[in-house]
Amino acid sequence: MYRLVTFIVVVSTLLSTVALGQPLRDSKGQDFWLAIPPNDHISGLSADPAIVVIFVATSQACQVDVEARRRDGVIDSFSVQVPANVVWQFRLTADLYELRGANQVGQFGQDDERPNPASIHVRSTADVTVYAGMRDDNTSDAWLVLPTDALSEEYIISTYASDATGLTAYPSQFVVVATEDSTVVTIDLSVDRSARANGSQRSVVLNTGESYLVQARVTNGRTNDDLTGSRVRASKPVVAIASHRRAQVPILTSSASRDCLVEQMPGVDTWGKQILVAPLSPASNNRPFNDDDVTVCRILASRDSTIVTVNGLTPWRIDAAKYWDIPLDRPLNIVATEPVLVTIIDRSANRGSFGNSSPGDPSLIVVPPFEQFLDQYRVVTIEPRLNGNAFYTSHFITCTVPTSAIASLRVNGAPPVASVPIPGSTFSYTTYSVASGNHQLTCDSAFGVIVYGYGPAESYGYTGGMAFQKLFEPSLRLRVTDARGLAGVSDTLAIVVDSIDDGENFFLSGVRSVSCQISFDGSIFVPTSQDSLSITQSRVVAHLEIAFDTLRVGDTLGTIRGIHTLGPIAKTHAVIDSTSWYSERGFLVQVNTEKIPGEIETLGICEEQDRTRLFDPTVTRRPRRMLYDVLGRNIATPVDDLPVGVYFDR
């Protein structure tokens, strides 16, 4: 895994994760899932068939296995020994694996909103970076495929508005892919309808490898529904791929070149608060139609009342799942009070009398936040065509680097090119023009990277790589209170909130209930209620379900009543074995939880010189009888231990 370097601003959650020796979640891995969203196949002008290409970049020799699942459930398997320091391509015919969506105004597609077996599973024996690309005639894009260990349970989609030309629909869309069986997926759309049905809420159960396509509805009276802001929650980690069948960006004219958009979404828990956005290097023959014909930078908020400042100018308020579009005509220093997701949507290159052959067109790029920068990357500038003229005529890598570290930046070993400062920050950006293929990037400090390229009336773009650490998760400490008392005395174990790192952050995370599991030795503390208990020999496990509106330091989450008694030991600990936190609607919420055990002690025990005299319930004992001697004295001794004499049993 790549090393995460901290600089200038210390992100405590990342430091604590690395310090505890947990593996860094980044864009390299050994297990990946993806699906292919609908592309536009109407023109049919290309001599090349529509294709999907999986690019695997590795720094060491390894075996790569690909299972491509068709829409009819048939699995095509490929296995290759990939040499070190190469980019290996797996080329697939799109028709077999691509989900089929709506392409006509007022209609929905065959695969809209139903579980579908179509997906692709990539596995390797060493860490690799995986990119995917899809292409048909003059419509293509590519994306960074996230490894399974970097996935999350909650996403907010960032795509672009739908459009139409005549009867042809170009819907905004996204795809969810399950990585485990029995995954419950709940979707809250940003609009009140989809291509398939009215209403904003959807729920579906997906099994491993199943995909689920959602498209906006395009009608004559309402053409521009945008699924940006749609929230996806799942009971287990899933893949969320934002897409667009073929977007015009921005929507200005009835006639314009379009391109499909695809980018895999990072989980909400990995979004950042500072994003540095460099303008894209323009394609050659760049000719804007008017002043509004610009590449778009979209800022999407995760929480209500998020205050966003760009280049130190007047702040802007954005509520949860809402966005703010600004022109990307200059470098941007974006600072937010709550985590945000920033994407770049490149502009349409051909409008009106400009023809349809100028280089460039829309692509969708997730901009890595400053908090997720790494200090090295292996990236790929793609070229899907193996023979003849290349699809893409130019490729670029743009790096956002601390200005003080620019001199140490290396791309394929070459020193940096000219850099441009980003206003109000200590960063600069630099852009390299490169050939298609595999590129190694290193720096003495952590930096960000995006990759993009242009061909005649088409383009691609994606995040080159990043960390996917869970940032700004609420943290708190739970403690079990001590319980000490004489045998026979009633007592209570309480689970209390010992500390919260940021009470407001905790509340805004949406946590409204917790499920706790607490265990202890029940031979010295016997619960007075059997509700929600499981007992194995003398070990008691208590299961608590607690709901709350707010949570503060000192609050009691739950209690267990019991009685102190004699047992085989004098002391034990009540331990919080697990905690699971949930939102109001029952979705898992990630909360860093420190658990402090409580001590249970039985007091007033008779002590001898060599041992503590306790009753051990695990020892088998012979039954006693109530026996008396001739003087009427009670003797509580087994019969066979008594001396010879006369005894009476009453």
Secondary structure, DSSP 8 states (H G I E B T S, - for coil): -------SS--HHHHHHHHTT----BS-EEEEEE-B----------SS--EEEEEEEESS-EEEEEEEE-TTS-EEEEEEEE-TTEEEEEEEEHHHHB-----BTT---TTBTS-B--EEEEEEEEEEEEEEEEEETTEEEEEEE-BGGG-EEEEE------EEETTEEE-EEEEEEESSTTEEEEEE-SSSB-SS-BSSEEEEEE-TT-EEEEE---BTTB-----TT-EEEEEEEEEEEEEEEEE-SS---SSB--EEEEEE---GGG-EEEEEE------TT---SSTT---EEEEEESSTTEEEEETTSS-EEE-TT-EEEEE-SS-EEEEEEEEEEEEEE---S-BGGG-S-SB----EEE---GGG-EEEEEEEE-----SSS-S-SEEEEEEEEEGGGGGG-EETTB-----EE-TTSSEEEEEEEE-SEEEEEEEEEEEEEEEEEEEBTEEEEEE---B----S--EEEEEE--EEEETT-EEEEEEEEEEES-HHHHHHTTEEEEEEEEEEETTTEEES--TTEEEETTEEEEEEEEE-S---TT-EEEEEEEEE---S-SEEEEEEEEEEEEETTS-EE--EEEEE-EEEEEES--B-SS-B----TTS-------EEETT--EE-S-GGGS-SS-EEE-
